[in-house]
Amino acid sequence: MPQEISVSYQAVKSKVYKLIDAAVEGEKTDQQIRESLARWWKLIHPADRVVAQKYLLRVLEQSHISLNAMTHALFDANEANHPTATGHERLAKPEHEANSRSAAAF
């Protein structure tokens, strides 16, 4: 039986950032990322999963907000240089409220 892992906000953040980095670098596909997260989730003691889910959702939400902000900053910079640039309107504005989607799938 695999050894269970402890849960801390820093550990969750590290796991998420490693997976994001692997995706950006092309080292992992979306399917591999899902499988990796599922394996990691199974290592978390059931009593710790509520806290782990809370941390995971917080890290994912903040990552999403940050990526949206960077995307908007890029489009804003491009629009300043080229006022006729399009595509910015199609992007969602960063959300500052908690994600209401349930993570019960974990």
N, CA, C and O atoms as CSV, one atom per row, in Angstrom:
chain,resi,resn,atom,element,x,y,z
A,1,MET,N,N,0.845,-1.178,0.000
A,1,MET,CA,C,0.000,0.000,0.000
A,1,MET,C,C,0.892,1.243,0.000
A,1,MET,O,O,1.851,1.310,0.769
A,2,PRO,N,N,0.592,2.222,-0.846
A,2,PRO,CA,C,1.418,3.429,-0.898
A,2,PRO,C,C,1.349,4.205,0.414
A,2,PRO,O,O,0.339,4.188,1.119
A,3,GLN,N,N,2.432,4.872,0.714
A,3,GLN,CA,C,2.478,5.684,1.928
A,3,GLN,C,C,1.645,6.940,1.736
A,3,GLN,O,O,1.724,7.596,0.698
A,4,GLU,N,N,0.847,7.268,2.740
A,4,GLU,CA,C,0.024,8.471,2.664
A,4,GLU,C,C,0.896,9.697,2.887
A,4,GLU,O,O,1.906,9.640,3.590
A,5,ILE,N,N,0.494,10.795,2.283
A,5,ILE,CA,C,1.271,12.025,2.381
A,5,ILE,C,C,0.546,13.043,3.245
A,5,ILE,O,O,-0.678,13.017,3.368
A,6,SER,N,N,1.316,13.932,3.837
A,6,SER,CA,C,0.707,14.993,4.629
A,6,SER,C,C,0.246,16.104,3.698
A,6,SER,O,O,0.714,16.228,2.567
A,7,VAL,N,N,-0.667,16.893,4.192
A,7,VAL,CA,C,-1.231,17.964,3.383
A,7,VAL,C,C,-0.879,19.302,4.015
A,7,VAL,O,O,-1.142,19.539,5.194
A,8,SER,N,N,-0.287,20.157,3.220
A,8,SER,CA,C,-0.061,21.538,3.632
A,8,SER,C,C,-0.355,22.406,2.418
A,8,SER,O,O,-0.318,21.941,1.279
A,9,TYR,N,N,-0.641,23.651,2.678
A,9,TYR,CA,C,-0.910,24.572,1.573
A,9,TYR,C,C,0.289,24.615,0.635
A,9,TYR,O,O,0.122,24.592,-0.585
A,10,GLN,N,N,1.503,24.679,1.194
A,10,GLN,CA,C,2.717,24.748,0.386
A,10,GLN,C,C,2.887,23.494,-0.468
A,10,GLN,O,O,3.293,23.589,-1.626
A,11,ALA,N,N,2.583,22.320,0.088
A,11,ALA,CA,C,2.706,21.073,-0.664
A,11,ALA,C,C,1.717,21.035,-1.828
A,11,ALA,O,O,2.062,20.603,-2.928
A,12,VAL,N,N,0.502,21.483,-1.586
A,12,VAL,CA,C,-0.511,21.517,-2.646
A,12,VAL,C,C,-0.088,22.496,-3.736
A,12,VAL,O,O,-0.171,22.185,-4.924
A,13,LYS,N,N,0.360,23.669,-3.333
A,13,LYS,CA,C,0.803,24.679,-4.298
A,13,LYS,C,C,1.968,24.148,-5.127
A,13,LYS,O,O,2.007,24.354,-6.340
A,14,SER,N,N,2.896,23.483,-4.501
A,14,SER,CA,C,4.044,22.919,-5.206
A,14,SER,C,C,3.599,21.882,-6.235
A,14,SER,O,O,4.098,21.871,-7.360
A,15,LYS,N,N,2.670,21.016,-5.857
A,15,LYS,CA,C,2.167,19.988,-6.775
A,15,LYS,C,C,1.492,20.633,-7.982
A,15,LYS,O,O,1.741,20.235,-9.120
A,16,VAL,N,N,0.648,21.618,-7.738
A,16,VAL,CA,C,-0.057,22.297,-8.828
A,16,VAL,C,C,0.938,22.984,-9.758
A,16,VAL,O,O,0.833,22.860,-10.978
A,17,TYR,N,N,1.893,23.701,-9.196
A,17,TYR,CA,C,2.853,24.431,-10.029
A,17,TYR,C,C,3.744,23.487,-10.828
A,17,TYR,O,O,4.103,23.795,-11.964
A,18,LYS,N,N,4.105,22.341,-10.253
A,18,LYS,CA,C,4.895,21.353,-10.997
A,18,LYS,C,C,4.097,20.819,-12.187
A,18,LYS,O,O,4.643,20.641,-13.276
A,19,LEU,N,N,2.814,20.568,-11.976
A,19,LEU,CA,C,1.981,20.075,-13.073
A,19,LEU,C,C,1.781,21.143,-14.142
A,19,LEU,O,O,1.801,20.834,-15.333
A,20,ILE,N,N,1.590,22.385,-13.734
A,20,ILE,CA,C,1.456,23.473,-14.706
A,20,ILE,C,C,2.741,23.607,-15.510
A,20,ILE,O,O,2.697,23.753,-16.732
A,21,ASP,N,N,3.879,23.559,-14.835
A,21,ASP,CA,C,5.165,23.666,-15.515
A,21,ASP,C,C,5.349,22.520,-16.509
A,21,ASP,O,O,5.820,22.740,-17.625
A,22,ALA,N,N,4.985,21.309,-16.118
A,22,ALA,CA,C,5.101,20.161,-17.016
A,22,ALA,C,C,4.214,20.337,-18.243
A,22,ALA,O,O,4.598,19.950,-19.347
A,23,ALA,N,N,3.041,20.913,-18.060
A,23,ALA,CA,C,2.144,21.156,-19.193
A,23,ALA,C,C,2.713,22.224,-20.112
A,23,ALA,O,O,2.704,22.065,-21.332
A,24,VAL,N,N,3.210,23.312,-19.530
A,24,VAL,CA,C,3.772,24.409,-20.328
A,24,VAL,C,C,4.973,23.925,-21.127
A,24,VAL,O,O,5.148,24.309,-22.284
A,25,GLU,N,N,5.798,23.086,-20.517
A,25,GLU,CA,C,7.002,22.579,-21.178
A,25,GLU,C,C,6.697,21.441,-22.150
A,25,GLU,O,O,7.591,20.972,-22.855
A,26,GLY,N,N,5.456,20.999,-22.192
A,26,GLY,CA,C,5.080,19.917,-23.097
A,26,GLY,C,C,5.511,18.550,-22.604
A,26,GLY,O,O,5.545,17.592,-23.376
A,27,GLU,N,N,5.840,18.451,-21.325
A,27,GLU,CA,C,6.289,17.183,-20.756
A,27,GLU,C,C,5.126,16.279,-20.379
A,27,GLU,O,O,5.291,15.064,-20.275
A,28,LYS,N,N,3.955,16.862,-20.173
A,28,LYS,CA,C,2.765,16.086,-19.815
A,28,LYS,C,C,1.571,16.564,-20.634
A,28,LYS,O,O,1.407,17.755,-20.900
A,29,THR,N,N,0.751,15.604,-21.021
A,29,THR,CA,C,-0.494,15.923,-21.709
A,29,THR,C,C,-1.569,16.200,-20.657
A,29,THR,O,O,-1.358,15.971,-19.467
A,30,ASP,N,N,-2.712,16.689,-21.105
A,30,ASP,CA,C,-3.827,16.914,-20.179
A,30,ASP,C,C,-4.212,15.616,-19.471
A,30,ASP,O,O,-4.480,15.613,-18.269
A,31,GLN,N,N,-4.238,14.522,-20.220
A,31,GLN,CA,C,-4.586,13.224,-19.631
A,31,GLN,C,C,-3.563,12.814,-18.577
A,31,GLN,O,O,-3.938,12.322,-17.513
A,32,GLN,N,N,-2.287,13.006,-18.855
A,32,GLN,CA,C,-1.253,12.660,-17.883
A,32,GLN,C,C,-1.359,13.514,-16.619
A,32,GLN,O,O,-1.096,13.037,-15.515
A,33,ILE,N,N,-1.739,14.756,-16.786
A,33,ILE,CA,C,-1.917,15.632,-15.627
A,33,ILE,C,C,-3.084,15.147,-14.779
A,33,ILE,O,O,-2.984,15.103,-13.552
A,34,ARG,N,N,-4.192,14.782,-15.425
A,34,ARG,CA,C,-5.339,14.256,-14.679
A,34,ARG,C,C,-4.958,12.982,-13.921
A,34,ARG,O,O,-5.323,12.808,-12.758
A,35,GLU,N,N,-4.216,12.091,-14.596
A,35,GLU,CA,C,-3.792,10.847,-13.956
A,35,GLU,C,C,-2.849,11.118,-12.784
A,35,GLU,O,O,-2.960,10.483,-11.735
A,36,SER,N,N,-1.938,12.045,-12.959
A,36,SER,CA,C,-1.001,12.399,-11.893
A,36,SER,C,C,-1.736,12.950,-10.678
A,36,SER,O,O,-1.444,12.578,-9.542
A,37,LEU,N,N,-2.690,13.838,-10.927
A,37,LEU,CA,C,-3.459,14.413,-9.823
A,37,LEU,C,C,-4.304,13.342,-9.143
A,37,LEU,O,O,-4.455,13.361,-7.922
A,38,ALA,N,N,-4.856,12.411,-9.912
A,38,ALA,CA,C,-5.655,11.324,-9.330
A,38,ALA,C,C,-4.778,10.422,-8.454
A,38,ALA,O,O,-5.199,10.015,-7.372
A,39,ARG,N,N,-3.560,10.109,-8.917
A,39,ARG,CA,C,-2.641,9.300,-8.103
A,39,ARG,C,C,-2.283,10.030,-6.812
A,39,ARG,O,O,-2.266,9.435,-5.735
A,40,TRP,N,N,-1.998,11.327,-6.935
A,40,TRP,CA,C,-1.650,12.139,-5.772
A,40,TRP,C,C,-2.817,12.159,-4.785
A,40,TRP,O,O,-2.617,12.038,-3.576
A,41,TRP,N,N,-4.029,12.312,-5.302
A,41,TRP,CA,C,-5.217,12.389,-4.447
A,41,TRP,C,C,-5.394,11.100,-3.648
A,41,TRP,O,O,-5.782,11.143,-2.481
A,42,LYS,N,N,-5.112,9.962,-4.267
A,42,LYS,CA,C,-5.256,8.676,-3.578
A,42,LYS,C,C,-4.269,8.531,-2.426
A,42,LYS,O,O,-4.518,7.769,-1.491
A,43,LEU,N,N,-3.155,9.252,-2.485
A,43,LEU,CA,C,-2.159,9.188,-1.418
A,43,LEU,C,C,-2.550,10.005,-0.191
A,43,LEU,O,O,-1.968,9.836,0.880
A,44,ILE,N,N,-3.519,10.878,-0.343
A,44,ILE,CA,C,-3.948,11.733,0.761
A,44,ILE,C,C,-4.920,10.958,1.643
A,44,ILE,O,O,-5.888,10.372,1.159
A,45,HIS,N,N,-4.650,10.965,2.916
A,45,HIS,CA,C,-5.510,10.264,3.873
A,45,HIS,C,C,-6.928,10.827,3.763
A,45,HIS,O,O,-7.108,12.043,3.689
A,46,PRO,N,N,-7.932,9.951,3.752
A,46,PRO,CA,C,-9.317,10.429,3.616
A,46,PRO,C,C,-9.700,11.520,4.614
A,46,PRO,O,O,-10.482,12.409,4.278
A,47,ALA,N,N,-9.171,11.467,5.817
A,47,ALA,CA,C,-9.499,12.492,6.811
A,47,ALA,C,C,-8.906,13.852,6.449
A,47,ALA,O,O,-9.386,14.884,6.918
A,48,ASP,N,N,-7.872,13.856,5.625
A,48,ASP,CA,C,-7.216,15.105,5.223
A,48,ASP,C,C,-7.736,15.667,3.903
A,48,ASP,O,O,-7.329,16.752,3.488
A,49,ARG,N,N,-8.620,14.947,3.252
A,49,ARG,CA,C,-9.053,15.355,1.911
A,49,ARG,C,C,-9.877,16.636,1.894
A,49,ARG,O,O,-9.833,17.377,0.912
A,50,VAL,N,N,-10.616,16.909,2.943
A,50,VAL,CA,C,-11.396,18.154,2.983
A,50,VAL,C,C,-10.451,19.348,2.958
A,50,VAL,O,O,-10.668,20.306,2.215
A,51,VAL,N,N,-9.413,19.286,3.766
A,51,VAL,CA,C,-8.430,20.369,3.804
A,51,VAL,C,C,-7.665,20.422,2.485
A,51,VAL,O,O,-7.429,21.505,1.949
A,52,ALA,N,N,-7.280,19.263,1.962
A,52,ALA,CA,C,-6.549,19.223,0.693
A,52,ALA,C,C,-7.386,19.823,-0.434
A,52,ALA,O,O,-6.869,20.561,-1.272
A,53,GLN,N,N,-8.674,19.505,-0.450
A,53,GLN,CA,C,-9.562,20.058,-1.475
A,53,GLN,C,C,-9.653,21.570,-1.353
A,53,GLN,O,O,-9.614,22.285,-2.355
A,54,LYS,N,N,-9.773,22.054,-0.126
A,54,LYS,CA,C,-9.828,23.499,0.115
A,54,LYS,C,C,-8.563,24.172,-0.411
A,54,LYS,O,O,-8.641,25.181,-1.110
A,55,TYR,N,N,-7.401,23.617,-0.077
A,55,TYR,CA,C,-6.132,24.186,-0.536
A,55,TYR,C,C,-6.013,24.112,-2.054
A,55,TYR,O,O,-5.585,25.069,-2.700
A,56,LEU,N,N,-6.397,22.967,-2.615
A,56,LEU,CA,C,-6.298,22.789,-4.064
A,56,LEU,C,C,-7.168,23.799,-4.798
A,56,LEU,O,O,-6.721,24.417,-5.764
A,57,LEU,N,N,-8.395,23.971,-4.352
A,57,LEU,CA,C,-9.283,24.934,-5.005
A,57,LEU,C,C,-8.761,26.359,-4.866
A,57,LEU,O,O,-8.878,27.156,-5.796
A,58,ARG,N,N,-8.185,26.685,-3.711
A,58,ARG,CA,C,-7.627,28.025,-3.505
A,58,ARG,C,C,-6.446,28.270,-4.453
A,58,ARG,O,O,-6.347,29.335,-5.063
A,59,VAL,N,N,-5.556,27.283,-4.572
A,59,VAL,CA,C,-4.397,27.428,-5.464
A,59,VAL,C,C,-4.849,27.528,-6.915
A,59,VAL,O,O,-4.341,28.362,-7.664
A,60,LEU,N,N,-5.793,26.692,-7.317
A,60,LEU,CA,C,-6.282,26.730,-8.698
A,60,LEU,C,C,-6.974,28.054,-9.001
A,60,LEU,O,O,-6.793,28.616,-10.081
A,61,GLU,N,N,-7.761,28.552,-8.061
A,61,GLU,CA,C,-8.443,29.829,-8.270
A,61,GLU,C,C,-7.430,30.965,-8.420
A,61,GLU,O,O,-7.539,31.783,-9.334
A,62,GLN,N,N,-6.457,31.013,-7.531
A,62,GLN,CA,C,-5.460,32.083,-7.601
A,62,GLN,C,C,-4.610,31.966,-8.865
A,62,GLN,O,O,-4.238,32.978,-9.460
A,63,SER,N,N,-4.304,30.738,-9.275
A,63,SER,CA,C,-3.552,30.534,-10.516
A,63,SER,C,C,-4.358,31.020,-11.710
A,63,SER,O,O,-3.824,31.669,-12.609
A,64,HIS,N,N,-5.641,30.704,-11.712
A,64,HIS,CA,C,-6.524,31.137,-12.795
A,64,HIS,C,C,-6.595,32.663,-12.864
A,64,HIS,O,O,-6.504,33.248,-13.943
A,65,ILE,N,N,-6.757,33.294,-11.713
A,65,ILE,CA,C,-6.819,34.757,-11.659
A,65,ILE,C,C,-5.516,35.362,-12.169
A,65,ILE,O,O,-5.531,36.331,-12.929
A,66,SER,N,N,-4.397,34.793,-11.753
A,66,SER,CA,C,-3.090,35.310,-12.180
A,66,SER,C,C,-2.880,35.147,-13.679
A,66,SER,O,O,-2.406,36.069,-14.343
A,67,LEU,N,N,-3.228,33.987,-14.214
A,67,LEU,CA,C,-3.074,33.764,-15.655
A,67,LEU,C,C,-3.976,34.694,-16.457
A,67,LEU,O,O,-3.566,35.219,-17.493
A,68,ASN,N,N,-5.200,34.900,-15.983
A,68,ASN,CA,C,-6.101,35.842,-16.652
A,68,ASN,C,C,-5.532,37.251,-16.627
A,68,ASN,O,O,-5.590,37.964,-17.628
A,69,ALA,N,N,-4.979,37.657,-15.484
A,69,ALA,CA,C,-4.398,38.998,-15.372
A,69,ALA,C,C,-3.234,39.164,-16.344
A,69,ALA,O,O,-3.101,40.207,-16.984
A,70,MET,N,N,-2.392,38.139,-16.455
A,70,MET,CA,C,-1.261,38.210,-17.393
A,70,MET,C,C,-1.740,38.280,-18.836
A,70,MET,O,O,-1.193,39.028,-19.646
A,71,THR,N,N,-2.764,37.497,-19.151
A,71,THR,CA,C,-3.310,37.512,-20.507
A,71,THR,C,C,-3.887,38.877,-20.838
A,71,THR,O,O,-3.648,39.409,-21.922
A,72,HIS,N,N,-4.638,39.441,-19.918
A,72,HIS,CA,C,-5.216,40.768,-20.145
A,72,HIS,C,C,-4.136,41.836,-20.250
A,72,HIS,O,O,-4.255,42.759,-21.057
A,73,ALA,N,N,-3.090,41.723,-19.447
A,73,ALA,CA,C,-1.987,42.692,-19.526
A,73,ALA,C,C,-1.324,42.629,-20.895
A,73,ALA,O,O,-0.967,43.662,-21.462
A,74,LEU,N,N,-1.158,41.427,-21.426
A,74,LEU,CA,C,-0.562,41.278,-22.753
A,74,LEU,C,C,-1.448,41.916,-23.816
A,74,LEU,O,O,-0.966,42.664,-24.666
A,75,PHE,N,N,-2.745,41.621,-23.766
A,75,PHE,CA,C,-3.648,42.212,-24.749
A,75,PHE,C,C,-3.744,43.726,-24.594
A,75,PHE,O,O,-3.821,44.449,-25.587
A,76,ASP,N,N,-3.739,44.204,-23.359
A,76,ASP,CA,C,-3.769,45.653,-23.139
A,76,ASP,C,C,-2.527,46.312,-23.721
A,76,ASP,O,O,-2.617,47.377,-24.333
A,77,ALA,N,N,-1.369,45.685,-23.534
A,77,ALA,CA,C,-0.123,46.229,-24.079
A,77,ALA,C,C,-0.160,46.219,-25.603
A,77,ALA,O,O,0.283,47.171,-26.246
A,78,ASN,N,N,-0.687,45.148,-26.175
A,78,ASN,CA,C,-0.786,45.067,-27.637
A,78,ASN,C,C,-1.781,46.084,-28.182
A,78,ASN,O,O,-1.554,46.672,-29.239
A,79,GLU,N,N,-2.883,46.292,-27.462
A,79,GLU,CA,C,-3.871,47.275,-27.912
A,79,GLU,C,C,-3.309,48.684,-27.848
A,79,GLU,O,O,-3.656,49.528,-28.675
A,80,ALA,N,N,-2.448,48.950,-26.880
A,80,ALA,CA,C,-1.826,50.274,-26.784
A,80,ALA,C,C,-0.919,50.523,-27.982
A,80,ALA,O,O,-0.805,51.651,-28.462
A,81,ASN,N,N,-0.276,49.467,-28.459
A,81,ASN,CA,C,0.606,49.585,-29.622
A,81,ASN,C,C,-0.150,49.494,-30.939
A,81,ASN,O,O,0.239,50.114,-31.929
A,82,HIS,N,N,-1.223,48.727,-30.949
A,82,HIS,CA,C,-2.023,48.509,-32.157
A,82,HIS,C,C,-3.499,48.629,-31.784
A,82,HIS,O,O,-4.122,47.617,-31.465
A,83,PRO,N,N,-4.069,49.809,-31.811
A,83,PRO,CA,C,-5.446,50.020,-31.345
A,83,PRO,C,C,-6.494,49.168,-32.049
A,83,PRO,O,O,-7.594,49.008,-31.520
A,84,THR,N,N,-6.198,48.618,-33.214
A,84,THR,CA,C,-7.192,47.821,-33.927
A,84,THR,C,C,-7.095,46.344,-33.580
A,84,THR,O,O,-7.816,45.539,-34.170
A,85,ALA,N,N,-6.235,45.957,-32.650
A,85,ALA,CA,C,-6.088,44.547,-32.284
A,85,ALA,C,C,-7.410,44.024,-31.731
A,85,ALA,O,O,-8.128,44.739,-31.032
A,86,THR,N,N,-7.724,42.766,-32.051
A,86,THR,CA,C,-8.969,42.159,-31.579
A,86,THR,C,C,-8.647,40.910,-30.779
A,86,THR,O,O,-7.505,40.448,-30.759
A,87,GLY,N,N,-9.640,40.379,-30.135
A,87,GLY,CA,C,-9.487,39.154,-29.375
A,87,GLY,C,C,-9.591,39.366,-27.884
A,87,GLY,O,O,-9.954,38.445,-27.153
A,88,HIS,N,N,-9.283,40.545,-27.425
A,88,HIS,CA,C,-9.326,40.850,-25.994
A,88,HIS,C,C,-10.740,40.708,-25.442
A,88,HIS,O,O,-10.919,40.285,-24.300
A,89,GLU,N,N,-11.722,41.051,-26.225
A,89,GLU,CA,C,-13.108,41.022,-25.764
A,89,GLU,C,C,-13.587,39.602,-25.487
A,89,GLU,O,O,-14.494,39.401,-24.678
A,90,ARG,N,N,-12.988,38.618,-26.149
A,90,ARG,CA,C,-13.438,37.244,-25.986
A,90,ARG,C,C,-12.972,36.619,-24.676
A,90,ARG,O,O,-13.517,35.598,-24.256
A,91,LEU,N,N,-11.989,37.204,-24.034
A,91,LEU,CA,C,-11.449,36.635,-22.811
A,91,LEU,C,C,-12.301,37.008,-21.608
A,91,LEU,O,O,-12.848,38.108,-21.525
A,92,ALA,N,N,-12.400,36.075,-20.690
A,92,ALA,CA,C,-13.152,36.338,-19.460
A,92,ALA,C,C,-12.341,37.256,-18.565
A,92,ALA,O,O,-11.119,37.141,-18.475
A,93,LYS,N,N,-13.029,38.157,-17.914
A,93,LYS,CA,C,-12.370,39.021,-16.939
A,93,LYS,C,C,-12.007,38.175,-15.720
A,93,LYS,O,O,-12.725,37.228,-15.402
A,94,PRO,N,N,-10.918,38.492,-15.037
A,94,PRO,CA,C,-10.545,37.722,-13.843
A,94,PRO,C,C,-11.657,37.745,-12.808
A,94,PRO,O,O,-12.268,38.781,-12.545
A,95,GLU,N,N,-11.904,36.580,-12.230
A,95,GLU,CA,C,-12.936,36.458,-11.207
A,95,GLU,C,C,-12.276,36.594,-9.846
A,95,GLU,O,O,-11.203,36.039,-9.609
A,96,HIS,N,N,-12.911,37.325,-8.966
A,96,HIS,CA,C,-12.350,37.513,-7.643
A,96,HIS,C,C,-13.177,36.825,-6.572
A,96,HIS,O,O,-12.885,36.950,-5.383
A,97,GLU,N,N,-14.207,36.100,-6.983
A,97,GLU,CA,C,-15.022,35.378,-6.028
A,97,GLU,C,C,-14.621,33.918,-6.055
A,97,GLU,O,O,-14.065,33.437,-7.043
A,98,ALA,N,N,-14.897,33.226,-4.992
A,98,ALA,CA,C,-14.561,31.808,-4.902
A,98,ALA,C,C,-15.297,31.034,-5.978
A,98,ALA,O,O,-16.430,31.356,-6.333
A,99,ASN,N,N,-14.644,30.022,-6.483
A,99,ASN,CA,C,-15.227,29.163,-7.494
A,99,ASN,C,C,-16.321,28.332,-6.836
A,99,ASN,O,O,-16.062,27.632,-5.857
A,100,SER,N,N,-17.528,28.402,-7.358
A,100,SER,CA,C,-18.646,27.696,-6.744
A,100,SER,C,C,-18.762,26.266,-7.241
A,100,SER,O,O,-19.594,25.507,-6.745
A,101,ARG,N,N,-17.942,25.886,-8.212
A,101,ARG,CA,C,-17.998,24.537,-8.752
A,101,ARG,C,C,-17.508,23.546,-7.701
A,101,ARG,O,O,-16.486,23.773,-7.053
A,102,SER,N,N,-18.217,22.485,-7.542
A,102,SER,CA,C,-17.851,21.474,-6.558
A,102,SER,C,C,-16.685,20.644,-7.056
A,102,SER,O,O,-16.587,20.336,-8.243
A,103,ALA,N,N,-15.825,20.295,-6.159
A,103,ALA,CA,C,-14.694,19.438,-6.494
A,103,ALA,C,C,-14.937,18.033,-5.953
A,103,ALA,O,O,-13.995,17.322,-5.604
A,104,ALA,N,N,-16.188,17.646,-5.888
A,104,ALA,CA,C,-16.533,16.341,-5.351
A,104,ALA,C,C,-16.005,15.208,-6.213
A,104,ALA,O,O,-16.022,14.055,-5.783
A,105,ALA,N,N,-15.539,15.506,-7.413
A,105,ALA,CA,C,-15.019,14.477,-8.297
A,105,ALA,C,C,-13.710,13.902,-7.782
A,105,ALA,O,O,-13.254,12.869,-8.272
A,106,PHE,N,N,-13.105,14.549,-6.813
A,106,PHE,CA,C,-11.819,14.060,-6.302
A,106,PHE,C,C,-12.038,12.845,-5.484
A,106,PHE,O,O,-11.082,12.274,-4.960
